[in-house]
Amino acid sequence: MIFRRVPWILLPPVGWLLAFLVIPVGVVSARALTSEGVAALTSVLTWKLVGMSVVVAMITTILCLVAGYPVAWCIATLPRRWRHFVLFLVVLPFWANLLVRTYALMTILRPFGLLDTWFAAVFGLWHSYLPFMVLPLYTSIEKVPVKLLEAAQDLGATPSQAFWRVAVPLTAPGIAAGCILVFIPVLGAFATPELLGGAQAIMAGSQINLYFMSARNPAAGAAMTLILMVITVVLMAAFYRSRRNERLL
């Protein structure tokens, strides 16, 4: 009896995916393959902006990893009664809208003359997406047995060697998950770079917004969107493939 109900149970999620994922992606892909879209796909400007977006996303991801790993490690080593409170503080910025936080950063950076620069854009992205790195890192670090680190030091490893050779490999899934969660949204970000970086920090997301809203060139916007979607799919496929290989090992 339960197997007869399974198809009906699957109808709502399948309908949701068709309506809000498959059909929109199909429309964007079809629009991107028109003559105007193909012209945008072969444009130097398109690939320059995509390349710049990839570089900014990589820099932001590295900064989030460098800053987020020590934070996640400290949280994971706190007494258990304090961990939930500190994690609450980590996600507390999400209680405010992204635009509100961005305008607050504008107020902070303007007196120092840092507004409308690449530094402001990257700093804003780092500030916005750091929690996305801390949370998966914390989940991964919390599972690392302390006895393994102690055993490595008992066998002659220095604390630094125990960290790099034991802790980092064991937390690799958290590192990969955090990098994916930061890199992908930063790759298509447009509000934060536009408001903080201005004309100096134009990324692919800003250009897509311009194509659809102001330039009235949806085919070019669809073409650039298709490129970002392909990059996202490739990254997710690589991530899941690495996780599958880890399970096989």
C-alpha positions in Angstrom: 0.0 0.0 0.0 2.8 2.4 0.9 4.5 2.0 -2.5 1.3 3.1 -4.2 1.4 6.3 -2.3 5.0 7.1 -3.1 4.3 8.7 -6.6 1.7 11.0 -5.1 4.1 12.0 -2.3 6.7 12.8 -4.9 4.4 15.0 -6.9 4.8 18.3 -4.9 8.6 18.3 -4.9 8.8 17.2 -8.5 6.3 19.9 -9.5 8.3 22.4 -7.5 11.6 21.4 -9.2 9.9 21.5 -12.6 8.3 24.9 -12.1 11.2 26.7 -10.4 14.3 24.9 -11.6 14.0 22.8 -14.8 11.7 25.2 -16.7 13.6 28.4 -15.8 16.9 26.7 -16.6 15.5 25.6 -19.9 14.2 29.1 -20.8 17.6 30.7 -19.9 19.5 28.1 -21.9 17.2 28.6 -24.9 17.6 32.3 -24.7 21.3 32.0 -24.3 21.6 30.0 -27.6 20.0 32.7 -29.7 22.2 34.9 -32.0 22.4 37.6 -29.4 23.3 35.1 -26.7 25.9 33.4 -28.8 27.4 36.8 -29.5 27.6 37.4 -25.8 29.1 34.0 -25.2 32.0 34.8 -27.6 32.5 38.3 -26.2 35.7 39.2 -24.6 33.9 41.4 -22.0 31.8 38.4 -20.9 34.8 36.1 -20.2 36.7 39.0 -18.6 33.9 39.6 -16.2 33.5 35.9 -15.5 37.2 35.5 -14.9 37.2 38.5 -12.6 34.2 37.0 -10.7 36.1 33.7 -10.4 39.2 35.5 -9.0 37.1 37.5 -6.5 35.2 34.4 -5.4 38.5 32.5 -4.9 40.0 35.3 -2.9 36.9 35.6 -0.8 36.8 31.9 -0.2 40.4 31.8 0.8 39.9 34.7 3.2 36.8 33.0 4.7 38.8 29.7 5.1 41.8 31.4 6.8 39.5 33.4 9.2 36.9 30.7 9.6 39.0 27.7 10.5 40.5 29.2 13.7 37.0 30.4 14.7 35.4 27.0 14.1 38.3 25.3 15.9 37.9 27.5 19.0 34.1 27.0 19.0 34.6 23.2 18.8 37.0 23.2 21.7 34.8 25.3 24.0 32.8 23.7 26.8 29.7 22.2 25.4 27.4 24.6 27.3 29.0 27.6 25.5 29.1 26.2 21.9 25.4 26.9 21.0 25.6 30.4 22.3 28.8 31.2 20.3 27.2 29.6 17.2 24.2 31.8 17.8 26.5 34.8 17.7 28.0 33.5 14.4 24.6 33.4 12.7 23.3 36.5 14.4 24.2 38.8 11.4 21.6 36.8 9.3 18.9 38.3 11.5 19.5 41.5 9.5 18.8 41.9 5.8 21.9 41.7 3.5 21.2 45.2 2.2 21.0 46.6 5.7 24.4 45.1 6.6 25.8 46.3 3.3 24.6 49.9 3.9 26.1 49.7 7.4 29.5 48.7 5.9 29.2 51.7 3.5 28.8 54.0 6.5 31.9 52.4 8.1 34.1 52.4 5.0 33.2 55.8 3.6 35.1 57.9 6.2 38.3 55.9 5.4 38.0 56.5 1.7 37.7 52.8 1.0 34.3 52.9 -0.6 34.0 52.2 -4.4 37.1 50.0 -4.4 37.8 46.3 -4.9 38.9 46.2 -1.3 35.5 47.3 -0.1 33.8 44.7 -2.4 35.9 41.8 -1.2 35.6 42.9 2.4 31.8 43.1 2.1 31.7 39.7 0.5 34.0 38.2 3.2 31.9 39.8 5.9 28.6 38.5 4.4 29.7 34.9 3.7 32.1 34.1 6.6 29.4 32.2 8.6 28.8 29.9 5.6 32.4 28.8 6.1 32.4 28.6 9.9 29.3 26.4 10.3 30.4 23.4 8.1 34.0 23.7 9.5 32.6 23.5 13.0 30.5 20.4 12.2 33.6 18.7 10.8 36.1 19.8 13.5 33.7 18.7 16.3 33.9 15.1 15.0 37.7 15.0 15.1 38.8 12.7 18.1 41.1 14.6 20.4 42.8 11.3 21.2 44.2 11.1 17.6 45.9 14.5 18.0 47.3 13.3 21.4 48.4 10.1 19.9 50.2 11.9 17.1 52.1 14.0 19.6 52.9 11.0 21.7 54.5 9.4 18.6 56.8 12.4 18.2 54.7 14.9 16.1 54.8 18.5 17.0 51.5 20.3 17.5 51.9 21.9 14.1 52.5 18.5 12.4 49.6 16.9 14.3 47.4 19.7 13.0 48.4 19.5 9.4 48.7 15.8 9.1 45.8 14.7 11.3 43.3 17.4 11.8 43.3 19.0 8.4 42.8 15.7 6.4 40.0 14.7 8.8 38.2 18.0 8.4 38.7 18.0 4.6 34.9 17.4 4.0 34.1 20.5 6.1 36.7 22.5 4.2 35.3 21.4 0.9 31.7 22.1 1.9 32.5 25.5 3.3 34.4 26.5 0.1 31.5 25.4 -2.1 29.0 27.3 0.1 31.1 30.5 -0.1 32.4 30.3 -3.7 29.2 29.6 -5.5 27.1 32.5 -4.1 30.0 35.0 -4.3 30.5 34.0 -7.9 27.0 35.4 -8.8 26.9 38.2 -6.2 25.9 41.6 -7.5 24.3 43.7 -4.7 27.3 43.8 -2.3 30.0 44.5 -5.0 27.8 47.1 -6.7 27.1 49.0 -3.5 30.5 48.8 -2.0 32.7 48.6 -5.1 30.8 50.8 -7.4 32.0 51.1 -10.9 35.5 49.9 -9.9 34.2 46.4 -8.9 31.9 45.1 -11.7 31.3 41.4 -11.5 29.3 39.0 -13.6 26.3 39.3 -11.4 26.2 43.1 -11.8 26.5 42.7 -15.6 23.7 40.2 -15.7 21.5 42.6 -13.7 22.4 45.4 -16.1 21.5 43.2 -19.1 18.1 42.3 -17.8 17.1 45.5 -16.1 18.7 48.4 -17.9 20.3 47.4 -21.2 17.2 45.4 -22.3 19.4 42.6 -23.6 18.1 39.4 -21.9 19.9 37.1 -24.3 23.3 38.4 -23.2 22.2 38.2 -19.6 21.0 34.6 -20.2 24.3 33.7 -21.8 26.3 34.9 -18.8 23.9 33.2 -16.5 24.4 30.0 -18.4 28.2 30.2 -17.9 27.8 30.7 -14.1 25.4 27.8 -14.0 27.8 25.5 -15.8 30.6 26.5 -13.4 28.3 25.8 -10.5 27.3 22.3 -11.8 31.0 21.4 -12.5 32.0 22.4 -8.9 29.1 20.5 -7.4 29.9 17.4 -9.5 33.6 17.6 -8.4 32.5 18.0 -4.8 30.2 15.0 -4.8 32.7 12.9 -6.7 35.4 13.6 -4.1 32.9 12.7 -1.3 32.1 9.4 -3.1 35.8 8.6 -3.4 36.3 9.3 0.3 33.5 6.8 1.2 35.1 4.2 -1.1 38.4 4.6 0.8 
